[in-house]
Amino acid sequence: MGSVFDWEVTGMAFRKLVKTAALLGLATGVVMASTGDADAKRVRWKMHSAFGSKIAVIGEGAVNISDTITKASGGDVTLKMFEPGALVPGTQYYDPISSGALDAGFGTPGYHVNKNNAYAFFSAVPFGPGAGEYLAWMRYGGGEEIATEMYGRDQIRYNLCGVIAPESSGWFRNEVKSVDDLRGLKMRFFGLGAKVMEKFGVSTQLLAGGDIYPALELGSIDATEFSMPAIDRDLGFYQIAKHNYFPGWHQQSTLNELLIHKPSYDALDDTQKALIKASCDSNVTYMFTRGEAIQFAAMKFHQEKGVTIHRWSDDMLAKFEAAWNEVIADEIKDNEDSKKIWASLSKFRTDYAIWKDNGYLK
């Protein structure tokens, strides 16, 4: 049996041990709570891509935005990319994102014209602005605000997330010597430009990128346009259609989007929202510069494979533009969104011309 002194020392040690244990327990609880809070704030989203990951520029852009957001956030926000068809069909991601069945999607607004024809103006405009002018209108001329409001009606958050420079005007099996050669053709064509082609008797349809080559091969379509030479090369059009036309009057530049289910986006903190915006801004630069750097190599490749590169005559371009003026008059007549967008873009372009005509070499 120990002495009173031994008991006091032992009791003091015990009380100290209890106090230490309590502090450790509190600290552990704080750490666990912090970890729990961090886990609760972490975002794990699935992102559909309208473009296959192996397709130059646009597919690469989808991969890049997924990687950039995930890495820049240190894993706080994970945006896992899925190939076309893995979650939803290639161009059909609007409704799933609206309902919340799909977290996010990367593509271009022109795929949603079945919802509202006005979405086409946020993809590409025939005889429209180049990339710099288009981005300037979107970001500082009111375009982005209109797009955000329109998508928001259906619980979708719009993010401008990519741009590419001019596209090819089309791939044809035979040389096109006049507009008469267009009549009766079945052609894959995108956006507002499709309505121009229809003025010349072309039967147009919108196909996802991966569906175009089989349609050409089977004869379901006679001709097609899709994108820039490097992108078209990846899809193999040169193997069937040996006449490639320029310039891409229908898409002098094309915008890409990252759509997110709006309630999910609204639940993000300010840092996460800023990260997504900064990542999309970075992707705009990546896609534009990447696209500009690789087109000439693709055009050389096509020529080596027996493709003839044509440039539309001034007369043909004038006829396309005259038809476009008829189309736009019809587009804004019965659609208030289209009318609002066109008024905004037209005013900006008129003002921008003061700078463009004086600041740039002709």
Beta strands, then each sheet from edge to edge (+ up, - down):
strand 1: 43-49
strand 2: 77-82
strand 3: 104-107
strand 4: 156-164
strand 5: 170-172
strand 6: 186-188
strand 7: 203-205
strand 8: 223-224
strand 9: 243-246
strand 10: 254-261
strand 11: 308-311
sheet 1: 2+ 1+ 3+ 10- 4+
sheet 2: 7+ 6+ 8+ 5- 9+ 11+
end
